[in-house]
Amino acid sequence: MKWINWETTKEDALLINQIVDRAFLEGAHYDDRLTMVMDITAVHLNGCPLDLQKLLDFPSTSFAHDLFGIVGHLDRKTGKLNDCFIPRSAMPEARS
């Protein structure tokens, strides 16, 4: 069994925390901050690299689309997304 990679850069960790701050400011219904940080980090580092700055800067509809999609399609055992979901903020290499 392959373990989930959690080794993010300081820059990515800062952006992920800013994304989570925004999500909670916009009324995200999430269990807690840590779970949301872990979900975004898992997706970003385990098969679907995200353009984190693009996600942070998205208009509310696209921002919500990506976050709800990540929550709804994340396999928390592998960090991969299921059901062919690809976030709008996915880097080009994640789309191929």
N, C-alpha and C positions, 0 to 999 in steps of 0.2 A: 504494500500500500504506500502510495506517495503522500507525503505530508504537504499541507498547504504552506506556501511561501508567505511569510509575514515581513520579510526584510525590505522595507521601503526606505527611500531616501528621506532626509530631513525636509527637503523641499516638497516632496509628495505628501509627506505626513502633515505638513502645514496646510497645503491645499485641501487635503481630505478633511481636516478639522474645520476649515472655513466652509466647506460644502455642508458639513453636518450642522455647523452654526446656522447657516442660511436655511437649511431644511427645518430646523426647529423654530426659527423665527417665522417661517411661512406656515407653521402649524402642522408639521409632520407628526403623524401618529405612529410612533415607533416605541418599542419597549424602552430603550435607553440609548444614550449617546455612544457608549462603547460598542454595542451591537451594530449600530449604523456604521461606525468607523471600521469595524471588522468586516462588515459586508462589502463596503466599497473597496477596502484594501484587498480583500480576497479576490474580488473580481479583477481589479487592476493588475494584480501580480500573478494571476493563475489562469491565463488563457485569453483574457480580453482587456488588453491595456487601454486605459481611458485617457483622453485628453482632459486632464483634471481642470485646467484653467478654463477650457471651453465649457465644461459642465458647470463650473462655478458661475460663469458669465451668461449662461443660457437664460432665455425668457422663462417665466414660471411654468408654462405648459411643457416645454421640452425638459426642463429641470425635473419636474414631477414625473414625466414619462420615464426618464432614465432611472430615477430612484425607485418608483413603484415596480418597474420592470426588473431591476436588480433584486429587490426583495422577493418578488413573485417567482423568479426563475433561477435563483441561486441555489446550487447544491452545496450546502454548508459542510459536507464531508470532503469535497474536492476543490471548492472555490471557483468552479466553472459554472457557466450559465447553461441552462437547459432550454428545450423547446424552441431552438433556433432564435431566441431573443438576442438582439444585438443593440446595445444602447446607442443613441444618436451621437453620444460623445466618444464612441469607440474610435481608437486610432485606426488608420487605414489598414494596417496589417492584420487587425482583428476581423476585418470584413471579408478577407479572402479565404 
